[in-house]
Amino acid sequence: MKRLICSFTKNFFLIKIILLFFSFTIHAIAIDLNIPKTEDEWEKAYNSVNWKQGPSTLNFNDAKSKITVGSNFSILEGNDVNQWLYWANGIKFPNVKIYAVDSDEGTQYYFQFSDSGYVKTDDWIDVKTDKFIKEIRKNYEANNADREKNNQPTITNVSWLYKPYLDKNYDTVYYALNIGWSDSQITEQGTAIILGREGYTMGSYVAGDSGYQEQMLLNLSNIHTFNSTKQYKDWKSGDKVAAAGIGALLATTLGVKALKPGIIAAALILLKKFWFIILLPFILAGKLFSGLFNKKK
């Protein structure tokens, strides 16, 4: 009887894992993979997702936080974000849960959350930005095959606009990249890794027609606010601690190899868990769709 119970228990958990896997897989691919080509197809695609107009204070339930978006932004949440970003990039972004785009200028914000636990900052001293940018270029270029397959412009060059900086006053790491494209366009993209008690929010900012504005990058940690008791300063002994510190996390989210032998294992754990971050940055040429947004006003 004991052996029978053990066998049933093992099989029950195995079945549960399999069901969870298929549930995730179905959820991850349940989007329209046909990328619009004509203006009419883009208009139909635009109308098929649930746009919300700012101003709005959004409840970002995954992060237990709130995000304040201005009146000039059009907003998507949940599965609609993954769908729209796939059409625009030819790459899936299943974990980006909030997307906002300035209807006039094409400035964009993206938000996703990881419940990694409390991320320590002790290893920041090991961050080497010059080494990082060399590896970033390799990783970005590696995604060009997927973009070519979907008739999307490819990446030709990447450089720092704002080197990674840890702001301990806001418990946030900021960095920004200048990205060159095969169609001669330039994308300027900034990211803020906003630390909380139970994990971190990654907020990304893509510059619009007015060009890169550093304050827009720094503003990510102002428009996103963790709820009471969920902020970085609220951590208490006994709370979950992330497998790797902020330096290793930064390296991993950029697709860079481990900073030093001592953190290789931790970095590999994050690489497996957050593969979707490494595949492609949050890039969308907003100006291509500004006509649609303005048309709907």
Backbone as numpy.savetxt, mean C-alpha at the origin, in Angstrom:
# Nx Ny Nz CAx CAy CAz Cx Cy Cz
-10.45 -44.53 20.94 -11.28 -43.33 20.94 -10.41 -42.07 20.94
-9.36 -42.06 21.76 -8.45 -40.91 21.84 -7.81 -40.65 20.48
-7.37 -41.77 19.82 -6.75 -41.64 18.51 -7.74 -41.10 17.49
-9.01 -41.54 17.59 -10.05 -41.08 16.68 -10.30 -39.59 16.84
-10.32 -39.13 18.11 -10.54 -37.71 18.39 -9.39 -36.89 17.84
-8.15 -37.36 18.04 -6.97 -36.65 17.54 -7.01 -36.55 16.02
-7.40 -37.69 15.39 -7.47 -37.71 13.93 -8.52 -36.73 13.43
-9.69 -36.71 14.11 -10.76 -35.79 13.72 -10.31 -34.34 13.89
-9.63 -34.06 15.01 -9.16 -32.70 15.28 -8.20 -32.22 14.21
-7.24 -33.09 13.85 -6.26 -32.73 12.81 -6.96 -32.47 11.48
-7.91 -33.38 11.13 -8.61 -33.21 9.86 -9.48 -31.96 9.86
-10.08 -31.66 11.03 -10.92 -30.47 11.14 -10.10 -29.20 10.87
-8.93 -29.11 11.50 -8.09 -27.94 11.30 -7.54 -27.87 9.88
-7.24 -29.04 9.30 -6.76 -29.08 7.92 -7.84 -28.56 6.97
-9.08 -29.05 7.18 -10.20 -28.59 6.35 -10.41 -27.10 6.53
-10.30 -26.62 7.76 -10.49 -25.19 8.04 -9.45 -24.35 7.32
-8.20 -24.81 7.32 -7.13 -24.08 6.63 -7.38 -24.05 5.13
-7.80 -25.22 4.58 -8.08 -25.29 3.14 -9.21 -24.34 2.77
-10.27 -24.34 3.59 -11.40 -23.45 3.31 -10.99 -21.99 3.39
-10.16 -21.66 4.36 -9.66 -20.28 4.48 -8.84 -19.90 3.27
-8.01 -20.84 2.80 -7.18 -20.58 1.62 -8.04 -20.29 0.40
-9.05 -21.15 0.17 -9.90 -20.95 -0.99 -10.75 -19.70 -0.85
-11.16 -19.41 0.39 -11.92 -18.19 0.62 -11.09 -16.98 0.25
-9.81 -16.96 0.67 -8.92 -15.84 0.34 -8.68 -15.77 -1.16
-8.46 -16.93 -1.78 -8.18 -16.96 -3.21 -9.35 -16.42 -4.02
-10.56 -16.89 -3.67 -11.74 -16.42 -4.39 -11.90 -14.93 -4.21
-11.71 -14.45 -2.96 -11.83 -13.03 -2.68 -10.80 -12.23 -3.47
-9.60 -12.80 -3.58 -8.51 -12.06 -4.22 -8.71 -11.93 -5.72
-9.39 -12.90 -6.35 -9.50 -12.86 -7.80 -10.89 -12.42 -8.27
-11.77 -12.10 -7.33 -13.14 -11.75 -7.69 -13.24 -10.32 -8.21
-12.47 -10.03 -9.26 -12.53 -8.74 -9.91 -12.55 -8.95 -11.42
-12.99 -7.94 -12.14 -13.01 -7.99 -13.60 -11.59 -7.78 -14.12
-11.06 -8.77 -14.80 -9.67 -8.70 -15.28 -9.56 -8.12 -16.69
-10.67 -7.67 -17.23 -10.66 -7.04 -18.56 -10.39 -5.54 -18.41
-9.22 -5.11 -18.82 -8.84 -3.72 -18.66 -9.48 -2.87 -19.76
-10.21 -1.81 -19.37 -10.85 -0.94 -20.38 -9.83 -0.35 -21.34
-10.28 -0.10 -22.57 -9.39 0.46 -23.59 -9.93 1.76 -24.18
-11.22 1.79 -24.47 -11.80 2.98 -25.09 -12.36 3.91 -24.02
-12.68 5.14 -24.44 -13.25 6.11 -23.50 -14.58 5.62 -22.95
-15.40 4.99 -23.81 -16.68 4.46 -23.36 -16.51 3.34 -22.33
-15.51 2.49 -22.56 -15.25 1.40 -21.62 -14.78 1.95 -20.27
-13.95 3.00 -20.31 -13.49 3.61 -19.06 -14.65 4.26 -18.31
-15.56 4.89 -19.05 -16.71 5.51 -18.39 -17.60 4.46 -17.74
-17.79 3.34 -18.43 -18.57 2.24 -17.87 -17.88 1.68 -16.63
-16.56 1.53 -16.69 -15.80 1.03 -15.54 -15.92 2.00 -14.36
-15.80 3.28 -14.65 -15.91 4.30 -13.61 -17.25 4.21 -12.90
-18.32 4.04 -13.67 -19.67 3.99 -13.10 -19.96 2.69 -12.35
-19.15 1.66 -12.56 -19.41 0.36 -11.95 -18.90 0.25 -10.52
-18.07 1.20 -10.07 -17.58 1.18 -8.70 -18.23 2.32 -7.92
-18.23 2.19 -6.61 -19.00 3.10 -5.76 -18.15 4.28 -5.28
-18.14 5.36 -6.06 -17.39 6.55 -5.70 -18.16 7.36 -4.65
-17.41 7.91 -3.72 -17.98 8.76 -2.68 -17.24 10.09 -2.73
-17.97 11.18 -2.57 -17.35 12.50 -2.66 -17.03 13.05 -1.27
-15.80 13.60 -1.12 -15.44 14.24 0.13 -16.16 15.58 0.28
-16.10 16.25 1.43 -15.25 15.87 2.56 -15.86 14.70 3.34
-14.98 13.90 3.93 -15.44 12.75 4.68 -14.39 12.31 5.70
-14.87 11.86 6.85 -14.00 11.20 7.82 -14.32 9.71 7.76
-13.37 8.94 7.25 -13.58 7.51 7.00 -13.14 6.68 8.19
-13.94 5.70 8.55 -13.55 4.73 9.58 -12.73 3.63 8.92
-11.43 3.63 9.18 -10.55 2.61 8.64 -10.51 1.48 9.67
-11.47 0.56 9.57 -11.68 -0.44 10.61 -10.49 -1.39 10.76
-9.82 -1.73 9.66 -8.67 -2.63 9.74 -7.62 -2.08 10.70
-7.38 -0.79 10.63 -6.33 -0.15 11.42 -6.83 0.39 12.74
-8.16 0.37 12.94 -8.76 1.02 14.10 -8.32 2.48 14.14
-8.60 3.14 13.03 -8.19 4.53 12.87 -9.21 5.28 12.03
-8.98 6.58 11.89 -9.83 7.41 11.05 -8.97 8.17 10.04
-9.53 8.41 8.85 -8.84 9.14 7.80 -9.73 10.28 7.34
-9.21 11.49 7.37 -9.97 12.67 6.97 -9.58 13.07 5.56
-10.57 13.13 4.67 -10.34 13.42 3.25 -11.09 14.70 2.88
-10.44 15.58 2.12 -11.01 16.87 1.77 -12.11 16.82 0.71
-12.76 17.96 0.50 -13.92 18.05 -0.39 -13.57 17.85 -1.86
-12.33 18.05 -2.23 -11.93 17.92 -3.63 -11.56 16.49 -4.02
-11.74 15.54 -3.11 -11.35 14.15 -3.38 -12.56 13.26 -3.64
-12.40 12.36 -4.61 -13.34 11.27 -4.84 -12.74 10.02 -4.19
-13.58 9.21 -3.54 -13.08 8.16 -2.64 -13.66 6.80 -3.02
-12.81 5.77 -2.94 -13.25 4.38 -3.05 -12.81 3.64 -1.79
-13.60 2.65 -1.39 -13.26 1.83 -0.22 -13.43 0.34 -0.55
-12.74 -0.50 0.22 -12.92 -1.95 0.13 -12.55 -2.55 -1.21
-13.39 -3.48 -1.69 -13.09 -4.23 -2.91 -13.05 -3.34 -4.16
-13.80 -2.24 -4.12 -13.78 -1.34 -5.27 -12.39 -0.77 -5.54
-11.59 -0.63 -4.48 -10.23 -0.11 -4.64 -9.39 -1.08 -5.47
-9.44 -2.35 -5.10 -8.67 -3.37 -5.81 -9.07 -3.42 -7.28
-10.39 -3.32 -7.53 -10.86 -3.36 -8.91 -10.34 -2.18 -9.72
-10.49 -0.97 -9.19 -10.09 0.22 -9.94 -8.58 0.24 -10.17
-7.81 -0.13 -9.15 -6.36 -0.11 -9.28 -5.87 -1.18 -10.25
-6.59 -2.30 -10.32 -6.19 -3.32 -11.31 -6.41 -2.78 -12.72
-7.55 -2.16 -12.96 -7.81 -1.58 -14.29 -6.73 -0.57 -14.66
-6.30 0.20 -13.68 -5.36 1.29 -13.96 -3.91 0.81 -14.05
-3.57 -0.30 -13.38 -2.18 -0.75 -13.31 -1.90 -2.09 -13.95
-2.95 -2.94 -14.07 -2.71 -4.29 -14.55 -2.11 -5.18 -13.48
-2.15 -4.72 -12.23 -1.62 -5.46 -11.07 -2.67 -5.41 -9.96
-2.85 -6.50 -9.23 -3.81 -6.53 -8.12 -3.23 -5.89 -6.85
-4.09 -5.18 -6.13 -3.72 -4.56 -4.86 -4.77 -4.93 -3.81
-4.87 -6.21 -3.45 -5.98 -6.66 -2.59 -5.98 -6.07 -1.20
-4.86 -5.57 -0.72 -4.82 -5.08 0.66 -4.91 -3.56 0.79
-4.99 -2.86 -0.33 -5.25 -1.42 -0.26 -6.75 -1.25 -0.07
-7.15 -0.62 1.03 -8.56 -0.58 1.39 -9.20 0.79 1.20
-8.40 1.84 1.14 -8.94 3.19 0.93 -8.12 3.91 -0.12
-8.82 4.50 -1.09 -8.17 5.22 -2.18 -8.92 6.53 -2.38
-8.18 7.63 -2.53 -8.80 8.93 -2.76 -8.02 9.66 -3.83
-8.73 10.30 -4.78 -8.08 11.01 -5.87 -8.69 12.40 -6.00
-7.85 13.40 -6.13 -8.29 14.77 -6.36 -8.84 14.86 -7.79
-10.12 15.18 -7.91 -10.78 15.17 -9.20 -10.23 16.20 -10.17
-9.61 17.25 -9.66 -9.08 18.30 -10.52 -7.62 18.07 -10.90
-6.80 17.70 -9.92 -5.36 17.63 -10.14 -4.82 16.22 -10.31
-5.56 15.21 -9.87 -5.07 13.84 -9.99 -4.20 13.41 -8.83
-4.05 14.25 -7.79 -3.32 13.84 -6.58 -4.04 12.66 -5.96
-3.28 11.65 -5.49 -3.89 10.43 -4.98 -3.35 10.02 -3.61
-4.22 9.41 -2.81 -3.85 8.81 -1.53 -4.28 7.34 -1.52
-3.45 6.48 -0.92 -3.76 5.07 -0.75 -3.46 4.67 0.69
-4.28 3.79 1.25 -4.04 3.35 2.63 -4.26 1.84 2.76
-3.34 1.20 3.50 -3.51 -0.21 3.86 -2.90 -0.39 5.24
-3.31 -1.48 5.91 -2.86 -1.71 7.28 -2.32 -3.12 7.44
-1.29 -3.27 8.27 -0.76 -4.58 8.65 -0.83 -4.71 10.17
-1.42 -5.82 10.63 -1.51 -6.07 12.08 -0.26 -6.81 12.56
0.89 -6.33 12.18 2.17 -6.99 12.49 2.48 -6.99 13.97
1.87 -6.08 14.73 2.24 -5.85 16.11 3.11 -4.60 16.22
3.51 -4.29 17.41 4.31 -3.09 17.70 5.68 -3.19 17.03
6.02 -2.21 16.20 7.28 -2.22 15.45 8.32 -1.38 16.20
9.40 -2.02 16.63 10.47 -1.29 17.32 11.31 -0.48 16.33
11.96 0.55 16.82 12.75 1.44 15.95 14.25 1.35 16.20
14.69 0.36 16.98 16.10 0.27 17.36 17.04 0.09 16.18
16.58 -0.55 15.11 17.48 -0.88 13.99 17.52 0.21 12.92
16.97 1.37 13.18 16.98 2.43 12.17 18.40 2.81 11.76
19.33 2.68 12.68 20.72 3.04 12.41 21.32 2.21 11.26
20.73 1.05 10.97 21.25 0.17 9.92 20.75 0.51 8.52
19.86 1.49 8.41 19.31 1.85 7.10 20.36 2.56 6.26
20.60 2.04 5.06 21.58 2.62 4.12 20.84 3.00 2.84
20.50 4.27 2.71 19.62 4.70 1.60 20.27 4.54 0.23
21.57 4.73 0.12 22.23 4.60 -1.18 22.17 3.16 -1.68
22.35 2.22 -0.77 22.26 0.80 -1.13 20.81 0.46 -1.51
19.87 1.03 -0.76 18.46 0.74 -1.00 18.05 1.10 -2.43
18.43 2.29 -2.88 17.93 2.77 -4.18 18.41 1.88 -5.32
19.61 1.32 -5.20 20.13 0.42 -6.24 19.27 -0.83 -6.35
18.88 -1.39 -5.21 18.07 -2.60 -5.23 16.62 -2.30 -5.63
16.15 -1.11 -5.25 14.80 -0.72 -5.62 14.66 -0.69 -7.14
15.66 -0.15 -7.83 15.62 -0.06 -9.29 15.46 -1.45 -9.91
16.19 -2.42 -9.37 16.11 -3.78 -9.90 14.71 -4.35 -9.70
14.14 -4.11 -8.52 12.82 -4.67 -8.21 11.72 -4.03 -9.04
11.81 -2.74 -9.26 10.80 -2.06 -10.06 10.86 -2.55 -11.51
12.07 -2.67 -12.02 12.23 -3.11 -13.41 11.71 -4.53 -13.62
11.79 -5.33 -12.58 11.35 -6.72 -12.69 9.85 -6.83 -12.95
9.09 -5.76 -12.67 7.65 -5.79 -12.88 7.24 -5.33 -14.27
8.21 -4.93 -15.07 7.87 -4.40 -16.39 7.21 -5.43 -17.30
7.55 -6.70 -17.14 6.96 -7.74 -17.99 5.46 -7.79 -17.81
5.00 -7.70 -16.54 3.56 -7.72 -16.27 2.88 -6.50 -16.86
3.54 -5.35 -16.75 2.94 -4.13 -17.28 2.88 -4.16 -18.81
3.93 -4.68 -19.43 3.94 -4.79 -20.89 2.82 -5.70 -21.37
2.61 -6.79 -20.66 1.58 -7.76 -21.03 0.20 -7.11 -21.06
0.00 -6.12 -20.17 -1.29 -5.43 -20.10 -1.27 -4.08 -20.81
-0.28 -3.91 -21.70 -0.17 -2.68 -22.49 -0.06 -1.42 -21.63
0.65 -1.54 -20.50 0.88 -0.41 -19.61 2.30 0.11 -19.81
2.54 1.42 -19.59 3.91 1.94 -19.67 4.83 1.22 -18.68
6.10 1.10 -19.02 7.05 0.42 -18.15 7.95 1.43 -17.44
8.56 0.98 -16.34 9.42 1.84 -15.53 10.82 1.89 -16.13
11.36 3.09 -16.27 12.70 3.25 -16.85 13.74 3.70 -15.84
13.31 4.38 -14.75 14.28 4.85 -13.77 13.57 5.18 -12.45
14.33 5.01 -11.34 13.81 5.35 -10.01 14.91 6.07 -9.24
14.55 7.16 -8.57 15.52 7.88 -7.72 14.79 8.45 -6.50
15.57 8.80 -5.47 14.97 9.38 -4.26 14.52 10.81 -4.52
13.33 11.14 -4.07 12.89 12.53 -3.95 13.07 12.99 -2.51
12.81 12.07 -1.59 12.91 12.33 -0.16 13.44 11.05 0.48
14.69 11.08 0.91 15.30 9.88 1.48 14.57 9.47 2.77
14.50 8.17 3.05 13.79 7.69 4.23 14.21 8.42 5.51
13.19 8.87 6.23 13.42 9.65 7.45 12.46 9.18 8.54
12.99 8.88 9.72 12.16 8.48 10.86 11.86 9.69 11.72
10.58 10.07 11.76 10.13 11.19 12.58 9.53 10.63 13.86
10.28 10.71 14.95 9.83 10.12 16.21 8.72 10.92 16.86
8.55 12.16 16.44 7.44 12.96 16.98 6.09 12.43 16.49
6.08 11.95 15.25 4.84 11.41 14.67 4.87 9.89 14.55
5.96 9.25 15.03 6.10 7.79 14.95 5.84 7.30 13.52
6.51 7.97 12.58 6.27 7.71 11.16 7.58 7.77 10.38
7.72 6.87 9.40 8.82 6.92 8.45 8.27 7.47 7.13
8.96 8.47 6.58 8.57 9.06 5.30 9.65 8.79 4.26
9.23 8.60 3.02 10.17 8.60 1.89 9.39 8.89 0.62
10.10 9.34 -0.42 9.44 9.64 -1.69 10.36 9.26 -2.84
9.75 8.82 -3.94 10.49 8.35 -5.11 10.06 9.10 -6.36
11.03 9.32 -7.23 10.78 9.88 -8.56 10.88 8.73 -9.56
9.82 8.48 -10.33 9.76 7.30 -11.19 9.56 7.72 -12.64
10.48 7.31 -13.50 10.39 7.61 -14.93 9.73 6.47 -15.68
8.95 6.82 -16.72 8.17 5.84 -17.47 8.54 5.84 -18.94
8.23 4.74 -19.60 8.57 4.57 -21.01 7.80 5.52 -21.92
6.70 6.09 -21.43 5.93 7.04 -22.24 6.33 8.48 -21.95
7.52 8.64 -21.32 8.11 9.95 -20.99 7.41 10.67 -19.84
6.47 9.99 -19.17 5.82 10.59 -18.01 6.71 10.40 -16.78
6.50 11.24 -15.78 7.19 11.14 -14.50 6.16 11.01 -13.39
6.33 10.02 -12.52 5.46 9.87 -11.36 6.27 10.17 -10.11
5.70 11.01 -9.25 6.35 11.35 -7.98 5.49 10.80 -6.86
6.06 9.88 -6.12 5.29 9.10 -5.16 5.94 9.09 -3.79
5.16 9.40 -2.75 5.66 9.39 -1.38 4.92 8.37 -0.54
5.58 7.85 0.48 4.98 6.86 1.38 5.27 7.23 2.83
4.26 7.02 3.66 4.42 7.18 5.11 4.07 5.86 5.79
5.00 5.34 6.56 4.74 4.14 7.38 4.40 4.66 8.77
3.11 4.63 9.11 2.60 5.24 10.34 2.44 4.15 11.39
3.24 4.23 12.44 3.28 3.17 13.45 2.17 3.32 14.48
1.59 2.18 14.84 0.55 2.16 15.87 0.86 1.10 16.90
-0.02 0.96 17.84 0.17 -0.02 18.92 0.12 -1.45 18.42
-0.74 -1.74 17.44 -0.97 -3.12 17.00 -0.42 -3.41 15.61
0.22 -2.43 15.00 0.74 -2.62 13.65 1.04 -1.28 13.02
0.93 -1.21 11.71 1.24 0.05 11.04 0.35 0.24 9.82
0.07 1.50 9.52 -0.64 1.87 8.31 0.37 2.39 7.30
0.27 1.92 6.05 1.06 2.48 4.97 0.17 3.42 4.17
0.51 4.69 4.20 -0.20 5.67 3.40 0.70 6.11 2.27
0.17 6.13 1.05 0.97 6.55 -0.10 0.33 7.77 -0.76
1.19 8.64 -1.25 0.75 9.87 -1.92 1.40 9.93 -3.29
0.59 10.10 -4.34 1.10 10.27 -5.69 0.77 11.67 -6.15
1.79 12.42 -6.56 1.61 13.83 -6.93 0.73 13.96 -8.16
-0.01 15.06 -8.21 -0.88 15.35 -9.35 -0.24 16.36 -10.28
-1.08 17.12 -10.98 -0.60 18.05 -11.99 0.30 19.14 -11.43
0.13 19.50 -10.16 0.94 20.56 -9.56 2.33 20.07 -9.15
2.60 18.78 -9.31 3.91 18.24 -8.97 4.02 17.88 -7.50
5.15 17.28 -7.17 5.40 16.80 -5.81 5.45 17.95 -4.81
4.71 17.78 -3.71 4.71 18.76 -2.63 5.01 18.01 -1.33
6.12 18.32 -0.75 6.57 17.60 0.43 5.54 17.62 1.55
4.82 18.73 1.69 3.84 18.83 2.77 2.72 17.81 2.59
2.41 17.46 1.34 1.38 16.46 1.10 1.83 15.09 1.62
3.12 14.81 1.48 3.67 13.56 2.02 3.59 13.58 3.54
4.09 14.65 4.15 4.11 14.75 5.61 2.69 14.78 6.18
1.75 15.23 5.37 0.37 15.35 5.83 -0.31 13.99 6.02
0.29 12.93 5.45 -0.31 11.60 5.58 -0.49 11.19 7.04
0.47 11.58 7.89 0.38 11.22 9.31 -0.53 12.15 10.09
-1.08 13.17 9.41 -2.07 14.06 10.04 -3.49 13.67 9.67
-3.69 13.29 8.41 -5.05 12.93 8.00 -5.42 11.52 8.47
-4.41 10.73 8.83 -4.65 9.40 9.41 -4.38 9.46 10.91
-5.36 9.04 11.72 -5.22 9.09 13.18 -5.70 7.78 13.79
-4.82 7.10 14.51 -5.24 5.90 15.23 -6.22 6.28 16.34
-7.17 5.39 16.60 -8.15 5.64 17.65 -7.49 5.66 19.03
-8.21 6.17 19.98 -7.73 6.24 21.36 -7.32 4.86 21.84
-6.19 4.76 22.49 -5.54 3.54 23.04 -4.88 2.69 21.98
-4.97 3.05 20.69 -4.36 2.26 19.62 -3.15 2.95 19.00
-2.73 4.06 19.58 -1.57 4.79 19.08 -0.27 4.13 19.53
0.81 4.49 18.87 2.12 3.90 19.14 2.50 4.05 20.60
2.21 5.20 21.17 2.58 5.50 22.57 1.79 4.67 23.57
0.70 4.03 23.11 -0.16 3.27 24.02 0.31 1.84 24.25
1.41 1.43 23.58 1.89 0.06 23.73 2.22 -0.25 25.18
1.87 -1.46 25.61 2.16 -1.92 26.98 2.86 -3.27 26.93
3.64 -3.54 27.94 4.31 -4.83 28.04 3.29 -5.95 27.98
3.57 -6.93 27.13 2.63 -8.03 26.93 1.90 -7.94 25.61
1.92 -6.74 24.98 1.33 -6.59 23.66 2.19 -7.30 22.61
1.60 -7.62 21.50 2.31 -8.27 20.41 3.39 -7.34 19.85
4.58 -7.91 19.61 5.70 -7.16 19.03 6.00 -7.74 17.65
6.22 -6.88 16.66 6.50 -7.32 15.30 7.79 -8.12 15.23
7.87 -9.01 14.24 9.04 -9.88 14.08 10.29 -9.11 13.72
10.15 -7.94 13.11 11.31 -7.16 12.69 11.10 -5.69 13.04
12.20 -4.97 13.20 12.14 -3.55 13.52 11.84 -2.70 12.29
11.79 -1.39 12.50 11.39 -0.48 11.43 12.38 -0.48 10.26
13.67 -0.65 10.54 14.65 -0.68 9.46 14.42 -1.85 8.53
14.20 -3.04 9.11 13.93 -4.23 8.31 12.59 -4.12 7.60
11.62 -3.52 8.28 10.31 -3.33 7.66 10.41 -2.42 6.45
11.12 -1.32 6.59 11.32 -0.40 5.47 11.99 -1.13 4.30
13.04 -1.87 4.60 13.75 -2.61 3.55 12.81 -3.58 2.84
11.97 -4.25 3.61 11.08 -5.25 3.04 10.00 -4.61 2.18
9.39 -3.53 2.64 8.34 -2.88 1.87 8.87 -2.29 0.57
10.17 -1.98 0.54 10.79 -1.47 -0.68 11.30 -2.60 -1.57
11.23 -3.83 -1.07 11.74 -4.96 -1.85 13.24 -5.10 -1.76
13.85 -4.53 -0.71 15.30 -4.58 -0.54 15.67 -5.76 0.35
16.84 -6.36 0.10 17.30 -7.48 0.91 17.56 -7.05 2.35
17.68 -8.05 3.23 17.89 -7.79 4.65 19.07 -6.85 4.88
18.95 -6.05 5.94 19.96 -5.05 6.22 21.28 -5.66 6.69
21.21 -6.72 7.44 22.41 -7.41 7.93 22.03 -8.83 8.31
22.98 -9.75 8.43 22.66 -11.16 8.66 21.72 -11.40 9.83
21.82 -10.59 10.87 21.03 -10.81 12.07 19.54 -10.68 11.88
19.09 -10.04 10.80 17.65 -9.86 10.62 17.13 -10.52 9.35
17.93 -11.37 8.75 17.50 -12.03 7.51 16.22 -12.82 7.73
16.16 -13.59 8.79 15.00 -14.43 9.04 13.74 -13.60 9.18
13.82 -12.53 9.96 12.66 -11.66 10.17 12.22 -11.02 8.87
13.18 -10.60 8.07 12.85 -9.94 6.80 12.18 -10.92 5.85
12.65 -12.17 5.84 12.05 -13.16 4.95 10.60 -13.43 5.34
10.32 -13.43 6.65 8.94 -13.63 7.10 8.06 -12.53 6.53
8.53 -11.30 6.60 7.76 -10.17 6.09 7.63 -10.23 4.57
8.70 -10.66 3.89 8.66 -10.75 2.43 7.55 -11.69 1.98
7.42 -12.82 2.68 6.39 -13.79 2.31 5.00 -13.24 2.59
4.87 -12.51 3.69 3.56 -12.04 4.10 3.09 -10.85 3.28
4.03 -9.98 2.89 3.63 -8.74 2.23 4.14 -8.68 0.79
4.03 -9.79 0.07 4.49 -9.82 -1.32 3.82 -8.77 -2.17
2.57 -8.43 -1.86 1.84 -7.49 -2.70 2.42 -6.09 -2.62
3.10 -5.76 -1.53 3.73 -4.44 -1.42 4.94 -4.38 -2.34
5.67 -5.47 -2.42 6.93 -5.47 -3.14 6.73 -5.50 -4.66
5.65 -6.13 -5.11 5.46 -6.30 -6.55 5.47 -4.99 -7.31
4.76 -4.02 -6.81 4.67 -2.74 -7.52 4.25 -1.67 -6.53
4.79 -0.48 -6.64 4.36 0.60 -5.77 2.96 1.06 -6.17
2.37 1.92 -5.39 1.01 2.36 -5.66 1.03 3.49 -6.68
1.08 3.11 -7.96 1.22 4.09 -9.03 -0.05 4.10 -9.88
-0.59 5.27 -10.11 -1.70 5.42 -11.03 -1.55 6.77 -11.69
-1.51 6.81 -13.01 -1.37 8.09 -13.71 -2.72 8.79 -13.67
-2.95 9.56 -12.62 -4.24 10.19 -12.37 -4.70 11.08 -13.50
-3.76 11.72 -14.16 -4.16 12.66 -15.22 -4.86 11.95 -16.37
-4.62 10.63 -16.53 -5.27 9.89 -17.61 -6.77 9.82 -17.40
-7.18 9.92 -16.12 -8.59 9.76 -15.80 -9.24 11.06 -15.32
-8.49 12.15 -15.33 -9.04 13.42 -14.84 -10.27 13.83 -15.65
-10.29 13.49 -16.92 -11.44 13.82 -17.76 -12.70 13.14 -17.25
-12.56 11.87 -16.82 -13.71 11.14 -16.28 -14.24 11.80 -15.02
-13.31 12.12 -14.11 -13.73 12.72 -12.85 -14.42 14.06 -13.07
-13.84 14.87 -13.93 -14.41 16.19 -14.20 -15.76 16.06 -14.91
-15.88 15.05 -15.73 -17.12 14.83 -16.48 -18.28 14.53 -15.55
-17.96 13.89 -14.39 -19.01 13.48 -13.47 -19.41 14.57 -12.49
-18.70 15.69 -12.50 -19.00 16.77 -11.56 -20.34 17.43 -11.90
